Amino acid sequence: MAKNMLELHDIRKTFNPGTINEKKALCGVDITLEEGDFVTIIGGNGAGKSTTLNAIAGVWPVDSGSIIINGENVTGLSEHQRAKHIGRVFQDPMTGTAATMEIQENLALAARRGKKRTLAWGITKKEREEYHELLKMLDLGLEDRMTSKVGLLSGGQRQALTLLMATLKKPELLLLDEHTAALDPKTAAKVLELSDKIVAENNLTALMVTHNMHHAIIHGNRLIMMNNGRIIYDVKGEEKKNLKVEDLLKKFEEASGTALDNDRMLFESQKAD
């Protein structure tokens, strides 16, 4: 029987409670992910997608509910304490890498995460060979530029490298927070293809937030739609594979009682078709 890698039980979060800016961001979110699940999360602005990822990562404490990663209750742990369980790739390609360091140094940093830091920081020949093979898999020619500074890379190359770094230690949970939104469509498709490959080959459990309905349908084995801090649709398997963008729009209207008026989401999804 597959084990649960992530359990969210009745997660609630309100920002600025009791003020004029009060915002109920998460209203009783329940999600269980089994090992190897790759779930895409879709919804308009303010639906609670990224807030859910931030709750899991421990960016701030939740008001109530519990978060369990691979059997460990992490609800009371800080972001730093949860980091050993989680790999994360953000929307901004600049976030996940150190620009002034070489490609191979960035990979070494990721590989040594959680280990004791010593002064003997040199990269061994064996490590260099490993990184060369890993970079080759990206098919971006980076294996021949291992001593290049990361700041010289394009957004797509940096995001592909960040993906590699986030998964180098095979995290129990991989969080992809609109990680292709800042890239052009061709580069985004390449990074998404890499994401699929890395998740499948390492049997990782992943959550991917996206504005793009087309991407949400074709990637992963399960799709969750959110609106106003709640899950309004949860679909997997064959039913998910057969979905079309129109079906998602219809589901959104049925569940929320309003038409989806999120221009960016509609634009992104039409652009992809």
matplotlib code that plots the C-alpha trace (Angstrom):
import matplotlib.pyplot as plt

x = [0.0, 1.3, 2.2, 1.1, 3.8, 1.8, -1.4, -3.0, -5.9, -8.3, -5.7, -6.9, -5.1, -6.4, -4.1, -4.5, -7.4, -9.7, -8.5, -10.0, -7.5, -8.7, -8.3, -9.4, -6.7, -7.2, -10.6, -10.3, -8.0, -7.7, -5.2, -3.5, -0.7, 0.5, 4.1, 4.8, 1.7, 2.3, -0.5, -1.2, -3.0, -5.0, -7.2, -7.5, -5.6, -6.2, -7.5, -5.1, -2.6, 0.7, -0.7, -1.1, 2.6, 3.8, 1.8, 3.5, 6.9, 6.4, 6.8, 4.5, 2.4, -1.1, -4.0, -5.2, -5.0, -2.1, 0.6, 2.2, 5.1, 6.1, 4.5, 6.1, 3.9, 5.7, 3.0, 5.0, 8.3, 10.0, 10.7, 14.3, 13.5, 11.2, 13.7, 15.2, 11.9, 11.3, 12.7, 11.2, 11.4, 10.0, 8.6, 11.7, 14.6, 16.9, 15.7, 17.1, 20.7, 23.7, 24.5, 28.2, 29.1, 29.9, 27.4, 29.3, 29.6, 25.8, 25.3, 27.9, 25.9, 22.7, 24.5, 25.9, 22.7, 22.2, 25.8, 28.3, 30.2, 34.0, 36.8, 37.7, 35.1, 36.8, 34.7, 36.1, 36.8, 34.0, 31.5, 32.5, 31.8, 28.4, 27.4, 28.6, 26.2, 23.3, 23.7, 23.9, 20.4, 19.1, 20.2, 21.1, 24.9, 25.6, 27.8, 30.4, 30.1, 30.4, 32.8, 30.6, 29.0, 25.3, 24.5, 25.5, 22.8, 19.4, 16.2, 15.4, 18.8, 18.8, 15.4, 16.5, 19.5, 17.3, 15.1, 18.2, 19.4, 16.0, 15.8, 19.5, 18.9, 15.6, 13.3, 10.2, 8.2, 8.8, 7.0, 6.9, 5.5, 4.6, 8.1, 7.7, 5.6, 8.5, 9.7, 8.8, 6.5, 9.2, 11.5, 8.6, 7.7, 11.3, 11.4, 8.1, 9.3, 12.3, 10.1, 8.0, 11.2, 12.8, 9.6, 9.1, 12.7, 13.0, 9.4, 9.1, 5.9, 5.2, 2.8, 2.9, 1.0, 0.2, -2.0, -2.0, -5.0, -3.5, -0.3, -2.4, -4.2, -1.2, 1.2, 0.8, -1.6, -4.1, -5.5, -6.9, -8.8, -9.0, -11.2, -11.4, -9.2, -11.1, -10.7, -13.6, -12.5, -10.2, -9.7, -7.2, -6.5, -8.4, -10.9, -8.0, -6.4, -9.6, -10.1, -10.2, -9.7, -13.5, -14.3, -12.2, -13.9, -17.3, -16.3, -15.1, -18.4, -20.4, -18.4, -18.0, -21.2, -19.3, -17.6, -13.8, -12.7, -9.1, -7.5, -4.1, -5.3, -7.5, -4.8, -2.1, -4.4, -5.4, -1.8, -0.9, -3.6]
y = [0.0, 3.5, 5.6, 9.1, 11.7, 14.8, 15.3, 18.6, 18.5, 21.4, 24.1, 27.6, 30.9, 34.5, 37.4, 40.7, 39.3, 41.9, 44.7, 46.3, 44.2, 40.9, 38.1, 34.5, 32.9, 29.2, 27.9, 24.3, 22.8, 19.0, 17.3, 13.9, 13.0, 9.5, 8.7, 9.4, 11.7, 14.7, 17.1, 20.4, 23.2, 25.7, 28.7, 32.5, 35.2, 34.9, 31.4, 30.1, 28.2, 29.7, 30.2, 26.4, 25.9, 28.5, 26.8, 23.5, 25.1, 26.9, 30.4, 31.5, 29.5, 28.4, 29.4, 25.8, 22.4, 20.0, 19.4, 16.0, 15.2, 11.5, 10.7, 13.6, 16.3, 19.5, 22.0, 23.6, 23.5, 26.6, 26.9, 26.1, 23.0, 21.7, 22.4, 18.9, 17.4, 19.9, 20.9, 24.1, 26.0, 29.5, 31.7, 33.9, 32.1, 34.3, 32.9, 29.4, 29.9, 31.9, 34.2, 34.9, 31.3, 28.7, 26.2, 23.3, 25.3, 25.8, 22.0, 21.3, 23.6, 21.7, 18.3, 19.4, 20.7, 19.6, 18.4, 19.9, 22.7, 22.4, 24.6, 21.8, 22.9, 21.7, 19.8, 16.3, 14.8, 12.3, 15.1, 16.9, 13.8, 13.3, 17.0, 16.6, 13.7, 15.5, 18.6, 16.6, 15.3, 18.9, 19.0, 22.7, 22.5, 23.4, 20.3, 22.1, 25.3, 24.0, 26.8, 29.6, 32.0, 31.3, 35.0, 34.6, 32.0, 32.7, 32.5, 29.1, 27.7, 29.0, 27.5, 24.2, 24.3, 25.3, 22.3, 20.0, 21.5, 21.2, 17.5, 16.5, 15.1, 13.5, 15.5, 13.9, 16.7, 18.9, 22.2, 24.0, 27.4, 28.7, 27.8, 28.4, 31.6, 33.9, 32.0, 32.2, 29.4, 27.3, 27.4, 26.8, 23.7, 22.5, 23.1, 21.3, 18.4, 18.2, 18.5, 15.5, 13.5, 14.2, 13.5, 10.2, 8.9, 9.7, 8.7, 12.1, 13.5, 16.9, 19.8, 22.3, 25.6, 27.0, 29.6, 27.7, 25.3, 23.5, 22.8, 21.7, 19.1, 17.6, 17.4, 15.2, 12.5, 14.6, 18.2, 20.3, 23.6, 26.2, 29.2, 31.6, 29.4, 26.2, 23.2, 23.2, 20.3, 17.4, 15.0, 12.2, 9.3, 8.8, 11.5, 14.1, 12.9, 13.5, 17.0, 20.0, 23.7, 24.3, 21.5, 23.3, 26.6, 24.9, 23.2, 26.5, 28.1, 25.2, 25.1, 28.8, 30.1, 32.7, 32.8, 32.8, 36.4, 36.0, 37.5, 36.1, 32.6, 32.7, 34.3, 31.8, 28.8, 30.1, 30.8, 27.2, 25.6]
z = [0.0, -0.9, 2.0, 2.5, 1.9, 2.7, 4.8, 5.3, 7.8, 8.0, 7.4, 8.1, 7.7, 7.9, 7.2, 9.1, 11.3, 12.8, 10.5, 7.4, 5.4, 6.8, 4.3, 4.8, 2.7, 3.6, 4.8, 5.9, 3.3, 3.3, 1.0, 1.2, -1.3, -1.7, -2.5, -6.2, -6.6, -8.9, -8.2, -10.1, -8.4, -10.4, -9.5, -9.9, -8.1, -4.3, -4.6, -2.1, -4.3, -3.3, 0.2, 0.4, -0.6, 1.9, 4.6, 3.8, 3.6, 6.9, 5.6, 8.4, 11.0, 10.2, 12.5, 12.9, 11.4, 11.0, 8.4, 8.2, 5.9, 5.5, 8.9, 10.8, 12.2, 11.1, 12.0, 14.8, 13.0, 11.4, 7.6, 8.3, 10.3, 7.5, 4.7, 5.1, 3.9, 1.0, -2.3, -3.7, -7.0, -7.1, -9.9, -10.1, -11.7, -9.6, -6.3, -6.2, -7.2, -6.1, -9.1, -8.2, -7.9, -10.6, -11.8, -10.2, -6.9, -6.8, -7.3, -4.6, -2.2, -2.9, -2.5, 0.9, 2.2, 5.8, 6.1, 8.4, 6.8, 6.7, 5.4, 3.0, 0.5, -2.7, -5.3, -5.9, -9.3, -8.6, -7.8, -11.0, -13.0, -11.3, -11.9, -15.6, -16.1, -14.3, -16.3, -19.5, -18.8, -19.0, -22.7, -22.4, -22.9, -19.3, -18.7, -20.8, -18.8, -15.2, -14.2, -15.6, -13.1, -12.8, -13.2, -16.9, -17.6, -19.1, -17.0, -18.4, -17.8, -14.2, -13.6, -15.0, -12.7, -9.7, -10.4, -10.4, -7.2, -5.5, -6.3, -5.9, -2.4, -3.4, -1.2, 0.4, -1.2, -4.2, -4.3, -7.7, -7.3, -10.8, -11.7, -15.4, -15.3, -15.9, -18.9, -22.6, -23.8, -25.5, -22.5, -20.1, -22.1, -21.7, -18.0, -17.5, -19.5, -17.2, -14.2, -15.4, -16.0, -12.7, -10.7, -12.6, -12.5, -8.7, -7.8, -6.1, -4.6, -6.1, -5.9, -8.8, -8.7, -12.1, -13.7, -16.9, -17.2, -20.2, -18.1, -15.2, -17.3, -19.2, -16.2, -13.2, -12.2, -10.2, -10.5, -7.7, -8.3, -5.6, -5.1, -2.1, 0.0, -0.6, -2.8, -5.3, -7.6, -7.2, -10.1, -11.0, -13.3, -16.6, -15.8, -15.5, -18.7, -20.6, -19.3, -21.6, -20.7, -21.3, -18.8, -16.1, -16.8, -16.5, -13.3, -11.9, -12.7, -11.2, -8.0, -7.4, -8.8, -10.9, -14.2, -14.1, -14.8, -14.2, -17.3, -16.8, -16.3, -19.3, -21.4, -20.3, -21.0, -24.5, -25.3, -24.6, -26.8]

ax = plt.figure().add_subplot(projection="3d")
ax.plot(x, y, z, "-o")
ax.set_aspect("equal")
plt.show()
